[in-house]
Amino acid sequence: MALNYIWIAFFLIAFIAALIRLVCFGDMQVFTDIINATFSASKTAFEISLGLTGVLSLWLGIMKIGESGGVVRKFAHLLSPLFTKLFPEIPPGHPVMGSIFMNIAANMLGLDNAATPLGLKAMEGLQTLNPNKTTASNAMIMFLVLNTSGLTLVPIGIMVYRVQQGAAQPTDIFIPILLATFVSTLAGIVAVSIYQRIQLLNRTVLLFLGGVSLFFAALVYGCSLLSQTDLNTYATLAANLLLFTIIVSFILAGIRRKINLYDTFIEGSKEGFHTAVRIIPYLIAILVAIAVFRASGAMEYFINGIGKAAALCGLPTDFVPSLPTALMKPLSGSGARGMMLDAMATYGADSFVGRLSCIFQGSTDTTFYILAVYFGSVNIAKTRHALPCGLIADFAGIVAAIFIGYLFFG
């Protein structure tokens, strides 16, 4: 529903902006530019989808091997000591905890197709423990915020889009996204814990969150000591090494489980092909809306306004053109993806704006959409502090993305 209103708003605002340019500035070309932009964006959307087919099929095939090889269950097992502390209201050994573990593990590995059904199943289980069936329970809110914070270890989709857009090193945003999404998730956990008075200062939580925080802090500190050239070189090497290690690990897990690796890969690869075809109308819809918004001059007015506000505050302004992706992400994943693609097409996949837009895209998830789908699936009307905590996680992710973007690419 949110995307519907956003899509309509793009066209209406673009029409008003175009009229202002025509009437006030005598721009006789503006409506011609808008119509030309619709045809160009439609063609671009199709070409992007076509270019995605091969890489997307490859990675979904690899991920299918990992899923069938039990990697998701292994992640769930590793997360269980932490999650039992974050969900104190869930009885020990309750079956719903398994669905929660599996959902978060699938999200971390970028298995969206597996994560959503597991998430809905987890919500159904949490609803059985909920004493008030129309009001979100504490466990539901913690679960939702962990989803909206967008923690992921393998940002497959973003790297695939960077390949399609001609990035010289499509994986150079891997570590920056990992850092930004960790900050977002940590902020979400802390925010919910404050609301719910969950005691985070215990041995298990400190070992997990403290240890991971120290690791990422050390990583950021080490990156800050390197020159820009060395940083890009080592970050790209580390990302590619980690990704290939994941591929090999998935294959070894499949061998251990004695699954047919080839058939499993083909099954997942087919999903990639169908996904690439399925997103064509969605990409056309959002990219045409953004193209109209940009051709009318509305995008320029919007960016210039934010840029002037940032300049008045004494802040740098070269990050401003990438902000539409960050502002759109809590509202719509498709809209944010369109903004990211538009930024890479306009400024270049390897530009600061293009890279920062990718970091924004990977640092959080679609807060409003996730809350609507997950709470709607169990008829929850009163969401309590779920939305504020989700938006706190989003804001932390945006701020972290800007800082990390300057550290790696500024």
FENMOZI-V374940 format. One line per field, one symbol per residue. ss: DSSP state (2 for helix, 1 for strand, 0 for the rest). burial: # if it has 24 or more other ideal C-beta (glycine too) atoms within 12 Angstrom, else .. A space follows every 50 residues. Layout:
# FENMOZI-V374940
ss=???
burial=???
This chain:
# FENMOZI-V374940
ss=02222222222222222222222220000222222222222222222222 22222222222222222200222222222222222200000000022222 22222222000222222222222222222000001002222222222200 00000222222222000002222222222222222222222222220000 00222222222222222222222200022222222222222222222222 22222200002222222222222222220222222222222222200222 22222222222200000002222222222000222222222222222000 02222222222220002222222222200001000222222222222222 2222222220
burial=.##..##.###.###.##..#........#..##..##.###.###.##. ###.######################..##.#########.....##### ################.##########.##.....############### ###############.#.#########################..#.#.# ....#..##..##..#..##..#.......##..##.##...#..##.## #.##....#.#..##.###.###.##..##.##################. .##..#............#############################.## #########################..#.#..################## #########.
